[in-house]
Amino acid sequence: MVVNTAEPDGDEGGLQDNWTDPSTRLEGWRRFVDADPAVFGLFPEQQWQAMPPQQRDAYDEARIAYHSELQVVRTSTVKEIAHQGRLLTLLNQREHGARRGMIVSGE
């Protein structure tokens, strides 16, 4: 179950769609730092399997919504990784067999 403890902005799901890049604007950074993090309780596999299909679909949608709210601070490393990812996407557009991939590791 998703518990969004951040203040809703008037939209129905309580999801905040007006976030700005926190590393580029002071107001966005303050909103990011001051917001309570969203919390998601992950059900055990057996409990998830036992759910009726409609409830399982709603639970899966809540998981996707939770992950879509995670914030990424655009450091130089994150910018470079995003740039390389865009390049790989462009290179893979016309591939019919194996595609190029990227592994990111480290702290």
C-alpha positions in Angstrom: 0.0 0.0 0.0 1.3 3.4 -0.9 1.3 6.1 1.8 2.2 9.5 0.3 3.0 11.8 3.2 3.9 14.7 1.0 1.3 17.5 0.6 -0.9 16.9 -2.4 -1.2 19.6 -5.0 -4.8 19.2 -5.7 -4.6 16.4 -8.2 -6.6 13.3 -7.5 -3.8 10.8 -6.7 -1.9 13.1 -4.4 1.1 12.7 -6.7 3.1 15.8 -7.2 3.5 16.7 -10.9 4.9 20.2 -10.4 8.4 19.1 -9.2 11.2 21.1 -10.7 14.8 19.9 -10.9 15.9 20.3 -7.3 19.5 20.9 -8.3 18.8 23.9 -10.5 16.2 25.9 -8.5 16.3 26.8 -4.9 12.5 26.4 -4.4 12.6 23.0 -5.9 15.5 21.9 -3.7 13.7 23.2 -0.6 10.6 21.3 -1.6 12.6 18.2 -2.2 14.4 18.4 1.2 11.3 19.4 3.2 9.0 16.8 1.8 8.3 13.6 3.8 9.4 10.6 1.7 6.7 8.4 0.2 6.5 5.0 1.9 5.6 1.8 0.2 5.0 -1.5 2.0 6.0 -4.4 -0.2 3.8 -7.5 0.3 5.5 -10.9 0.4 5.3 -13.0 -2.8 2.8 -15.5 -1.4 0.4 -12.6 -0.3 0.8 -10.9 -3.7 0.0 -14.2 -5.5 -3.1 -14.8 -3.3 -4.6 -11.4 -4.3 -7.6 -11.3 -6.7 -6.5 -10.0 -10.1 -8.2 -6.6 -9.8 -6.5 -6.0 -6.4 -3.1 -7.2 -7.7 -3.4 -4.8 -10.7 -4.2 -1.9 -8.3 -1.3 -2.9 -6.1 1.1 -3.0 -9.1 -0.1 0.4 -10.3 0.6 1.8 -6.8 4.1 0.3 -7.0 4.7 2.1 -10.3 3.3 5.4 -8.9 5.7 5.1 -6.0 8.7 4.6 -8.2 7.7 7.5 -10.4 7.9 9.8 -7.4 11.5 9.0 -6.6 13.7 12.1 -7.1 17.1 12.1 -8.8 19.6 14.9 -8.0 21.3 15.8 -11.3 24.9 15.6 -10.4 27.6 15.5 -13.1 27.7 11.7 -12.9 23.9 11.4 -13.3 24.0 13.8 -16.2 26.7 11.8 -17.9 24.9 8.5 -17.4 21.7 10.1 -18.8 23.6 11.4 -21.8 25.1 7.9 -22.5 21.7 6.3 -22.1 20.3 8.7 -24.7 23.1 7.9 -27.1 22.5 4.2 -26.7 18.8 4.7 -27.4 19.7 6.5 -30.6 22.2 3.8 -31.6 19.6 1.1 -30.9 16.8 2.6 -33.0 17.5 0.6 -36.2 19.0 -2.5 -34.6 17.2 -5.8 -35.5 19.3 -8.2 -33.5 21.4 -7.7 -30.4 21.2 -4.2 -28.9 23.8 -2.2 -27.1 23.3 -1.9 -23.3 24.8 -0.2 -20.3 25.7 -1.3 -16.9 25.9 1.3 -14.1 27.6 0.2 -10.8 29.1 1.9 -7.8 28.0 4.2 -5.1 
